[in-house]
């Protein structure tokens, strides 16, 4: 059984979090993500969870990390300036391998920017925002129903791979309302829980792994298993390991536990791609325009398709490489000056022309505007 509702994207994220088993939220209100905090403040107590409004953005993610270490599925949400503040804590979660979900509802920046206007200016920040070599998973919904299901997926991926997962939204997706069909019983939703140790406490290695499984079992704090957590590079005991070999081993494993599992992690959508000679590549709120623009191009006899990364990091490298060998050109459309296009250009490596339609004027593109850019890129 299911129920049909009219929800905002932000509200759908809340319901996805509840369905996935999130029991803690720590955060600080900021436009245009505030509805996530407001709604979870009401919903979490209904399912035995806890909501904490912290004194600042840094503490919000810090509290979520702490709750996760205590054994709870945890998340936070923010927008531009708050996302900047959370970067150091994000790095801690990467190094200490703490599963946590961070929702970033983008707005125009930098600094205070335009708080209620759509943008996609944090694409590279999600991947490279915190310092050092680190690896995260980033998913980007393009509809209200996808906000629900991708939030569940984000929580599952965080738990499965012991990694921070970012849900990269934008003001368009966060605030628009759409029809959504939700399960009546969230217990029917497929969820993933972190692997916990089954050995004796005295045998537990906090970061012990095998060749077949690079994700260590994670004990709940206070459960009797000793676990040393640090932001320093560490060995399997959790204690600092300052040797060159120790650093290489630690960073390689953090990388490989994600990149050895790309088939499980990377998702995407193809729209009218079977006979496409030219392709639009877009994601998140910007993708809303692409479907109709492609339909309009088809109506004029142009063989245009649409490729939408759903997992934007790790980048869908294999798929884009294959795409570049089949089409005559790729138009990247994003709501910024040009960020994701740089990765597309790197992977395409000259196999076909790559064009950018970057829009950064506080408004989304119309299908007519995108169609005009398609024709221009195709030389029509």
N, C-alpha and C positions, 0 to 999 in steps of 0.2 A: 504494500500500500504506500501511497505517496500523497503529498499535499502540494498544491500549486500556490505560490506566493508571488508578490511583486516586491523585490528587494533591491537595495543598492548593492554595488559591488562590495563595499566595506562590510555591509551586513552579511553578505554571503560568505565572506572570509570568516566572520565570527561563527556562523553556523558550521562551516567546514572545520574550524578549530575544535568546536564542541564534539562534532562527529568523530574526529580523529583521536579524541581522548585528551586534549589539552586540559591541564588542571591548574595552570598558573600563567598569569599575565603580569608583567612588570613594565610600566611605561609612563610616558609623559605626554599629555595631549598636544597635538600640533596639526594644523590644517595642511593637507586635506585627509588626514588619517584618523582624525579624532573620533569618528563614529565607531571605529574598531574598539577603542578603549571604552567608550560609553556603553556600547552594547555588551562587551565582555564583563563590565562591572556588574551588569544585571544578570547575565547568563551563567557565569562561572559558579556563583553560590548555589545555583539551582542544580548543579551536577557535582557538588562537593569540592569545587575548586576555589582558588583564591585569586583575588584581584588586588594589585598594589599600585597605587599612583605614587611614583617616586619623586624625589626632589629635583631630578634632572634626567636628561636623556641617557647619560652615562650610567647612572644607577639603574635605570630601567632595564637595560640589557644585562648589567651585572646581577640584578636580582633574578632575572630569568635564567642566567647561567647557574646561579646558586641553587635555584629550584630544580633545575635539570640534574645537577649533581646529587640532589636529594632523592632522585628517582622519579620526578614528575615530568611529563611532557610540558614544555614551556615555550612561550613566545613573547614577542614585543612587536610594536609597530611604530612607525615614525614617518617623517617626510624630510626633504632636503637638509636643512640645518641640523636637525636631530640625527640624521643618518651620518653626518660629518662627525658629530660628537661620539657616536657609538663605535667608531672604527677601531679604537684601541681594544675595547672589550671584544670586538669581533675577532681580532687577531688572537686574543687569549683563547677564545672558543675554538679557533682553528688548531692552535698548537696543543691545547689540552684535550682536544677531541670531545667537546661537549655538544651534544645534540641540542639545537635550539633553532627556532624559526623567527626570522626577522622580516616583517612586512614593510616595504618602503613605497609609499604612495607619492609619486614624484610630483613636483610643481616646478614652475620656472625659477631658475636661479641664475647666478650664484647669490650667496648670502640670503637675505629675506626674499629677494626676487619678486615674484607675483604669486602670493600664497594660494590663490584659488584658480590659477590658470594651468592648463595641461602642458606637460613637457616630458621628455625622456632624456634628461641631461645627466642621469646617474648610471647610465649603462656601463661605462668603464669604471665608475666608482665601485659598483658592486663587485667587479672582478679584481680591481687593483687598489681599492681604497685604503685598506690597512697595509702596513709596511711589511717588507720581507716577502719571501716566497711562500705563498699559501694557496689553498685550493678550496673553493666553495661551489655550491650548486645554486643556480639562479633560475627560477621559472617565472614566466610572464603571462598572465591570463589576458584574454581579449574579450571576455563576456562575463556577465554576472554568474551564469551557471558554472563557468570555468573557474571563477573565483572560489566557489565552494569545493569543487573536486580537486583543483590544484592545491588548495590549502591542505586537504587531506593527504595528497601526494607529497607535499613539502614536509609535513610532519613525519610521514612514513620514511622518506629518504633520509631525513635527519637522524631518525632512530636507527635505521638500517646501517648507515655508513658512519655514524658518530661524527657528524659534520654540521656546521651552520648551513641552513638553507634560507635563501632570500627569496621572497615573493616580490617581484618588481612590478608594481602597478603604476598607474598615473591617475591624475585627477579625473580624466574621462571615465575610466573603468571604476574607480573608487566611488564616484558620485552618481553615475547614471543608474537608472532603475530598469530592470527587465523581468520578464516572467521567468520563474525558476521552479523546477519540480524537485522537492526534497523528500527523502525517505521519511516515513512516519516514525520508523524505529531505527535510530542510529546504530544500534547494535548489529545491524545487518551490513554495515559499511566495513569493508576490509581494511584493517589497520595493522601496523607493524610496531612491535615493541623491541627495544634494545635487547641484545643478548646479555644476560647476567651470568656471573660466574657460578659454576656448579662444583668447583673444587673446594677443598678445605680452606678456611681463611688464611692459614699459615702458608699455603701453597700458592696463593693468589699473586699474580704479577699484573699490576695495573694496566700495563700496555703490552702484555704478552700476546703474541700472534703466531700463526703458522704460515707455511708457504701457501696453503690453500685458502686461508682466511686472514686478510690483512686488517680486519676490524676487531680490535680487542674487546673482550667482554667488559662490561661496565657495572661495577658494584654501586649500589646506593650508599650514599654517605650515611653512617650510623647503623649499617646493617651487619657490622662486625668484621668487614673486610678493610684492611689497611690500604689506604690509597693516597699517595702523595701527588698533589696537583700543583703545577708550576707553569709559568709562561716561558721558562727556559727550555732549551732543547734538552730532551731527557732520553733515557734508555727505557727498557721494558719495565723497570721497577718504578718509573715515574720520577726518579731523582736525576738531577742535572748530569749531562754527559757532554763535556766540553771538547772532546777529541774530534779531529777531522772526520774520522770514520763514523763516529757516533752521530755527527751532524748529518752526514750524507745518508746514513741509514734511516734516520728519523724523517728527513725531508722526502726521501724516495718513497717511503711507505705512505706518508700523507698524500703524496701525489698518486701513487699506484692504486690505492684503495678506491679512488674515484675513476681514474683513467683506464683501469683494467675492467671497468664495469660500464663503459659508455653505452653499450647496447641496452642496459637496464635503465640508465639515467636519462639519456638524451631522447626527447620526444619532439615531434614536429607535425605540421599539417601540410598536405599538398591539395591545392584547389585548382581544378581544370589544368592539370599539368601533363596529361597523357600525350597530347600533341603540341604542347607549348613550344614556340620558337623564341619567346621572350618571356622573362619572368620578373614579377615584382616580389621583393623580399621585405617583409615588415613584421612587426610584433606588437603586442600590447594594444594600447589605444589607437595607435597609428594604423594597425591592421584593420580596424573597423571600416576604414574607407576603401581598402584594397579590394574586398569582395565585389562591391558594386562597380568600382572602376574597371575591374577585369571583365565583369559581365558586359559593361558598356563597350569595352574594346572588342569583345567577342561579337557583339551585335553589329559592329562595323567591319567584321571579317578579319580582325587581327588575332593571331594565335598567341594570346597572352595567358599566362598562368600565374599562380600565386603560391609562394613557399613561405610558410610561417614557422619560424622557430618558436617552440613552446618552452623548451629548455634553452635559454640563451647562453648560459655558461654551465658546463663546458660547451664551447661552440660546436655546432653540428658540422664538423669539418668534413667528414666522409661524405655526407649528403650534399654539401655545397660544392665540393670537388666534382662529384658526379654530375651535378646540375650544370656546372660550368662547361662540361664537355658535351652537353646536349643542346644548349640554347645559344642564341646569337647575342644575347645581352642580358644583364641583370640591373634592375633599378631598385636601389635600396631607399625605402622611405622611412624616415624616423623624425620624431619631433625634437630635433636638436640641430646643432650646426654641422654635425657629421661625426659620429662615434663608431657605431656598429659597422658602418661602411668600411672602416679601416681594416677590420678583421675579415670582412668579405673579400676585400682587395688582396689581402695577404694570402688567403686560401685559394682564391681564383687564379692568382699568379699569372695573369695575362692571357688565360685561356679564352676569355671573352671580355668585352667591354663592361665595366661596372660604372654606373651612374648614380649620383646621390640626388634625392629630392629631400632636403632637410628643411623643416618648417619650424620656426622658433619665434613666432609672433603672438603668442598667447592663445592661438586658436588651432584646432585640428584642420586638416585639409578636407576639402569637399571631394566627392568622387570626380566631379568635373575638373577640378584642379589637378588631381592625380592623373586622370586620363590625358590631360594636356601634356603632362610631364612624360608619360609613357610614349605618347606619339613623338615628342621631341627626341627622346632617347632612341626611338626606332627610326628616326629620320623621316617621319611622315608629316 
